[in-house]
């Protein structure tokens, strides 16, 4: 029942980090109105990782998020990578997909001012 952005990102992706900084004030403004962000970490995209690689990436991402102070939920790569790559077909980063309260896709280009305009329209 909320408006949700799925933010596919990685710590090595400069545009991803810039987009996350842009999300911070939008999250603060619209979260009380029913907006959620789910970070979809995709640290490595070259095939299935080992358990050790997943664990290393989780620690790296936790440290990054703690330092950056982003407040929204982060999904681990292990939990989402097959859906991201095989179902949603995410192939560039950042990819920000905005979902409406009914779970339908509003936009697959929900970044920057486009996201701001969509949030203003759907969560006035």
CORSUL-V305193 format. One record per pair of residues at least 12 apart in sequence whose ideal C-beta (glycine too) atoms are under 6 Angstrom apart, sorted by the first residue. I is the first residue (numbers start at 0). J is the second residue. Records with the same first field share a line. If there is no record, write none. Layout:
BEGIN
I = J + J
END
This chain:
BEGIN
0 = 100
1 = 33 + 35
2 = 33 + 34 + 121 + 122
3 = 35 + 98
4 = 36 + 95 + 97 + 109
5 = 37 + 39 + 96
6 = 36 + 38 + 95
7 = 39 + 41 + 89 + 92 + 94
8 = 92 + 93
9 = 41 + 42 + 92
10 = 63
12 = 92
14 = 93
15 = 92 + 93
18 = 93 + 110
19 = 69
22 = 36
26 = 71
29 = 118 + 122
32 = 122
34 = 122
36 = 71
37 = 72 + 74
38 = 73
39 = 74 + 79
40 = 60 + 73 + 76
41 = 76
42 = 56 + 76
53 = 77
57 = 75
95 = 109 + 110
97 = 109 + 117
END
